[in-house]
Amino acid sequence: MSRRPRRTFTPEQKAEAVRLVHETGNLSQVARDLDLGRSSLVEWVRQAEIDAGDGPTGALTTEERKELARLKRENRTLRMERDFLKKAAGLLRQGDRSAFELIEAERRRFPVRLMCRVLGVSPSGFYAWRERPPSRRRVDDIRLTREIRVVFREARGVYGSPRVFEELKARGHRLGRKRVERLMRAEGLQATLPKRFRRATEAAHDLPVADNQLDRRFDVGERDQVWATDITYVRTHEGWLYLAVVMDLWSRRIIGWSMAPHMRTELVDGALSMALGNRRPKRDVLHHSDRGSQYASFAYQRKLRDAGLRCSMSRRGECYDNAVVESFFGTLKHELVYRHSWPTRMSARRAVHEYIEVFYNRRRRHSYLGYVSPAEFEKQSLAAEAA
């Protein structure tokens, strides 16, 4: 049995039905005579009593209900305008063409007339724009946007517009950085900013410390001239996983790393052993760290001397004395650690290993290196030296 279509009634119809109820005193009969639902008629009678001043305290009259409904509609419209303005903020000064593109992209979420009113364009202009064939630049924008999505996804969602621009340029695209920035903003693609770095090593000890020979001279001109090292931590459901790295400041490459559930000297010793095995330096390398007890320990200092490395340490409380490694840790945290939750230390270890060896060292474009990866920078530099 099909349901009867929902009917609407004018104020006059309601008033006449209420009058008949009052005259006859038989609400059920009036409902049958007028083919009305009994509950609807009861509500009309109750509302008429409220409008006449005979209703319960606090009950809304018909006019007050209308005003409340109007305010709710107005509030809903204002919320939509606010939400749409957040989307449109980056495009308001780019002309009607960008405004129309935004309206087209958001048609399923917001009314067209509301968006046109917010952006100061006419609905007729928008619909006329939709009927026009796309321009050559618009077609190019669509193609480039697809390429940008691919690059952004391959970069694990961590590239901002400068790195995406450099990657597209390396792939043979001829375009400007501002165009990439505009298309990424329109797609809502943006890199997250790193959180403030927190120190992991413990400097409260009575062990001898070395002078700061590096003195923040981070621009290094040769391979294996300065190595910098430090420790950070990664949270897992099993507990903390600690990571020590050794970086060649020349190429910003991580040449040694070690992970363990503790911060004992064995942790930093493992990272140094890997660096020595990977590089086998033939020159006098400056080894820079903070004043942590692991680096100041007798065993670690003996290993530095045996390997022929000179020791340099940051000044007390001066985190910027080792800023490059701390910057790497900030990058690691916001590009990997803060985006994932690991049930075990082993799962975190695998992810960190893959990030360092596969992504950071060999693929991630580094702004200091002219937007090439550390591995590519070393390859190009060594090829230039051999030429």
C-alpha positions in Angstrom: 0.0 0.0 0.0 1.5 3.3 -1.1 1.8 6.2 1.3 -0.3 9.3 0.7 1.8 12.3 -0.4 2.5 14.8 2.3 0.1 17.7 2.1 0.7 21.3 3.1 -1.9 23.7 4.6 -2.3 27.4 4.5 -2.8 29.4 7.7 -6.5 30.0 6.6 -7.1 26.2 6.3 -5.7 25.6 9.8 -7.7 28.5 11.3 -11.0 27.1 9.8 -10.3 23.6 11.1 -9.6 25.0 14.6 -12.9 27.0 14.4 -14.9 23.9 13.5 -13.3 22.1 16.5 -14.4 24.9 18.8 -17.9 25.0 17.3 -18.6 21.3 17.4 -16.5 20.3 20.3 -15.7 17.1 18.5 -12.1 17.0 17.3 -12.1 13.5 16.0 -15.2 14.1 13.8 -13.7 17.3 12.3 -10.5 15.4 11.5 -12.6 12.7 9.7 -14.7 15.3 7.8 -11.6 17.2 6.6 -9.6 14.1 6.0 -6.9 15.3 8.4 -4.6 13.4 10.7 -5.8 13.6 14.3 -2.4 14.5 15.7 -2.0 17.3 13.2 -5.3 18.8 14.2 -4.5 18.5 17.9 -1.3 20.5 17.2 -3.2 23.2 15.3 -5.6 23.6 18.2 -2.8 23.7 20.7 -0.9 26.3 18.7 -4.1 28.5 18.3 -4.4 28.5 22.1 -0.8 29.6 22.5 -1.3 32.4 19.9 -4.4 33.6 21.8 -2.4 33.8 25.0 -3.9 30.7 26.7 -0.9 28.3 26.2 1.7 27.2 28.8 4.4 29.5 30.0 7.3 29.7 27.5 5.5 28.2 24.6 6.3 29.9 21.3 3.6 31.6 19.2 3.3 31.1 15.5 5.1 34.4 14.8 7.9 33.5 17.2 8.3 30.1 15.6 8.6 31.8 12.2 11.2 34.1 13.6 13.1 31.2 15.1 13.1 29.3 11.8 14.3 32.4 10.0 17.2 32.8 12.5 18.1 29.1 12.1 18.2 29.5 8.3 20.3 32.6 8.6 22.7 30.9 11.1 23.0 27.9 8.7 23.8 30.3 5.8 26.4 32.1 7.9 28.1 28.9 8.9 28.2 27.8 5.2 29.7 31.2 4.3 32.3 30.9 7.0 33.3 27.4 5.9 33.4 28.4 2.3 35.5 31.4 3.1 38.1 29.2 4.7 38.4 27.3 1.3 38.3 30.5 -0.7 40.8 32.6 1.3 43.8 31.8 -1.0 41.9 32.5 -4.2 40.0 35.7 -3.4 42.6 37.9 -5.1 43.3 35.8 -8.2 40.4 37.0 -10.4 37.0 35.6 -11.5 38.6 32.8 -13.4 40.0 31.2 -10.2 36.8 32.0 -8.4 34.7 30.1 -11.0 37.1 27.1 -10.7 36.6 27.1 -7.0 32.8 27.3 -7.3 32.9 24.4 -9.7 35.0 22.3 -7.4 32.7 23.0 -4.3 29.3 22.7 -6.0 28.5 19.5 -4.2 29.1 21.1 -0.8 27.8 24.7 -1.1 25.0 26.4 -3.0 26.2 28.1 -6.1 24.4 31.4 -5.3 26.0 31.5 -1.8 29.5 31.0 -3.3 29.0 33.6 -5.9 27.8 36.1 -3.3 30.8 35.4 -1.1 33.3 35.7 -4.0 31.6 38.7 -5.5 30.8 37.2 -8.9 27.5 36.6 -10.6 25.7 33.2 -11.0 25.1 34.0 -14.7 28.8 34.6 -15.2 29.6 31.3 -13.5 27.1 29.3 -15.7 28.4 31.1 -18.8 32.0 30.1 -17.8 30.9 26.5 -17.5 29.5 26.5 -21.0 32.7 27.8 -22.5 35.3 25.2 -23.7 38.3 25.1 -21.4 41.3 27.3 -22.4 44.6 25.8 -23.3 46.0 27.1 -20.0 43.1 25.4 -18.1 43.8 22.1 -19.9 47.5 22.5 -18.9 46.5 23.2 -15.3 44.4 20.0 -15.2 47.3 18.0 -16.6 49.8 19.7 -14.2 47.5 19.1 -11.2 47.5 15.4 -12.0 51.3 15.5 -12.1 51.5 17.4 -8.8 49.3 14.9 -7.1 51.6 12.1 -8.3 54.7 13.9 -7.0 53.0 14.8 -3.7 52.0 11.1 -3.2 55.4 9.8 -4.1 57.0 12.2 -1.6 54.7 10.8 1.1 52.7 14.0 1.4 55.6 16.0 2.9 56.7 18.2 0.0 55.7 21.8 -0.2 55.5 23.8 -3.4 59.3 24.5 -3.7 60.2 20.8 -3.7 57.3 19.8 -5.9 58.4 22.6 -8.3 62.0 21.2 -8.4 60.7 17.6 -8.9 58.5 18.7 -11.8 61.3 20.7 -13.4 63.6 17.6 -13.1 60.9 15.6 -14.9 61.0 18.0 -17.9 58.1 20.4 -17.1 58.6 24.0 -18.0 56.6 26.1 -15.4 56.9 28.7 -12.7 57.0 28.1 -9.0 54.0 30.4 -8.3 51.9 28.3 -10.7 52.8 25.2 -8.7 52.0 27.0 -5.5 48.6 28.1 -6.9 47.6 24.7 -8.1 48.7 23.0 -4.8 46.7 25.6 -2.8 43.6 24.9 -5.0 44.0 21.2 -4.3 44.6 21.7 -0.6 48.1 20.1 -0.8 50.6 21.5 1.7 53.5 20.2 3.8 53.2 20.2 7.6 55.6 22.3 9.7 58.0 20.5 12.0 57.3 20.7 15.8 59.9 22.1 18.1 62.8 19.7 18.8 63.4 18.3 22.3 66.8 17.2 23.5 67.3 13.5 24.2 70.8 13.2 25.6 71.8 13.8 29.2 74.5 16.5 29.8 74.4 16.4 33.6 77.7 14.6 34.3 81.2 15.2 35.5 83.0 13.7 32.4 85.5 15.9 30.5 84.0 17.8 27.5 85.7 19.2 24.3 85.6 22.8 23.0 83.3 23.8 20.3 85.6 23.7 17.3 82.8 23.6 14.8 81.4 27.0 16.1 78.3 26.7 13.9 80.3 26.7 10.6 77.9 24.3 9.0 78.8 25.1 5.3 81.4 22.4 4.6 83.2 22.2 1.3 84.6 18.7 1.3 83.5 15.1 1.9 84.3 13.7 5.4 85.5 17.0 6.7 82.9 17.4 9.5 80.6 14.7 10.9 77.8 15.7 13.3 75.8 13.3 15.5 73.0 13.3 18.0 70.2 11.2 19.6 66.4 11.4 19.4 63.6 9.1 20.4 60.5 7.5 18.8 57.4 6.5 20.8 55.9 3.0 20.3 53.3 1.0 22.3 56.2 -1.0 23.7 58.1 2.0 24.9 60.7 4.4 23.6 63.0 3.5 20.7 66.1 5.7 20.6 67.9 6.6 17.4 71.5 7.9 17.0 72.7 9.3 13.7 75.9 10.5 12.2 75.6 13.1 9.4 78.3 14.3 6.9 77.7 18.0 6.9 79.1 18.3 3.4 76.2 16.4 1.8 73.7 16.2 4.7 73.7 12.5 4.2 73.1 10.2 7.2 76.2 8.0 7.0 75.7 6.1 10.2 72.7 5.2 12.4 71.8 2.9 15.3 68.6 2.1 17.1 68.0 0.6 20.6 65.5 0.6 23.5 68.1 2.5 25.6 70.5 5.5 25.4 73.7 3.8 26.6 77.0 4.4 25.0 76.5 1.3 22.8 73.8 3.3 20.9 76.1 6.1 19.7 78.9 3.6 19.3 76.8 1.6 16.8 76.1 4.8 14.7 79.8 5.7 14.6 80.8 2.2 13.7 78.4 2.3 10.7 79.8 5.7 9.6 83.4 4.5 9.8 82.5 1.4 7.8 80.6 3.3 5.2 83.1 6.1 4.7 86.6 4.8 5.8 87.8 8.4 6.0 91.5 9.0 5.1 91.6 12.6 6.5 91.3 14.3 9.8 87.6 14.4 10.4 86.0 16.8 12.9 83.4 14.9 15.0 80.8 17.2 16.5 78.1 16.3 19.1 76.4 17.8 22.2 77.8 17.2 25.7 75.7 14.1 26.4 77.3 11.6 28.7 77.2 9.0 25.8 79.6 11.2 23.7 81.7 12.2 26.7 82.2 8.6 27.9 85.7 7.2 28.1 84.8 4.3 25.8 83.4 6.6 23.1 86.3 9.1 23.3 88.8 6.3 23.0 87.0 5.1 19.8 87.3 8.6 18.4 91.0 8.7 19.1 91.6 5.2 17.7 89.8 6.3 14.4 91.7 9.5 14.2 88.7 11.8 14.6 89.0 15.2 16.4 86.2 15.9 19.0 84.1 19.0 19.1 81.1 19.6 21.4 78.3 22.1 21.6 78.3 24.7 24.4 76.1 24.0 27.4 72.5 24.7 26.6 73.2 25.8 23.0 71.0 23.5 20.8 71.8 25.6 17.8 75.4 24.6 18.0 74.2 21.3 16.4 71.4 22.8 14.4 71.8 20.7 11.3 71.3 17.3 12.9 68.5 18.7 15.1 66.9 20.0 11.9 67.1 16.5 10.4 65.4 15.1 13.5 62.6 17.7 13.2 62.1 16.7 9.6 62.1 13.0 10.5 59.5 13.6 13.2 57.0 15.6 11.2 57.4 13.6 7.9 57.3 10.2 9.6 57.0 9.8 13.3 54.1 12.1 14.0 52.1 10.6 11.1 52.2 7.0 12.4 51.7 4.9 15.5 53.8 1.7 15.9 52.7 -1.2 18.1 56.3 -2.5 18.5 59.8 -1.1 18.5 60.6 -3.4 15.6 57.9 -1.9 13.4 59.1 1.6 14.2 62.7 0.5 13.5 61.8 -0.8 10.0 60.0 2.4 9.2 62.8 4.7 10.4 65.4 2.5 8.5 63.3 2.8 5.3 62.9 6.6 5.8 66.6 7.2 6.2 68.1 4.9 3.6 65.4 4.9 0.9 63.7 8.2 1.2 65.9 10.8 2.9 69.3 9.8 1.7 68.4 8.8 -1.9 65.1 10.6 -2.9 64.2 13.5 -0.7 65.2 16.9 -2.3 67.2 19.0 0.1 66.9 22.8 -0.1 70.5 23.3 1.1 71.8 21.1 -1.7 70.0 22.9 -4.5 66.9 20.6 -4.2 68.7 17.3 -5.0 69.0 14.4 -2.6 72.1 13.8 -0.5 73.0 10.8 -2.6 72.6 12.7 -5.9 74.6 15.6 -4.5 77.5 13.3 -3.7 77.3 11.6 -7.1 77.3 15.0 -9.0 80.1 16.4 -6.8 82.3 13.4 -7.2 81.7 13.3 -11.0 82.6 16.9 -11.3 85.9 16.3 -9.3 86.8 13.4 -11.6 86.1 15.4 -14.8 
